[in-house]
Amino acid sequence: MRASYRSGELFAALVERLSEERRAWVRAGVLREDAALDDERFAQYCDVLRRHKWKLLVQDMKQSLKQAEQEQDEEKFKELMRGFVALHQTMKDKRLL
């Protein structure tokens, strides 16, 4: 994320990365608020998006680990776990989790 973005511009950029269904959901939420997107509201929406993306990532990781286990690919399993643990630690260090 660039520091030069204003919160509204950054939020719009994040929303554009979502699927059409999720974009509609976010836009409906913003319209319901019937107010400008202030920094606090922006932070709340970012938090919701971050938690949702983390949940999807964990689900994908579980599937990948299950597949590696079914294929009895111990090296792939270990590699996936190392990457996941490193990502989790990085996100904790940056206080994103």
PyMOL commands that set and color helices and strands:
alter all, ss='L'
color gray80, all
select helices_A, chain A and resi 7-16+20-33+39-70+74-93
alter helices_A, ss='H'
color red, helices_A
deselect
rebuild
show_as cartoon
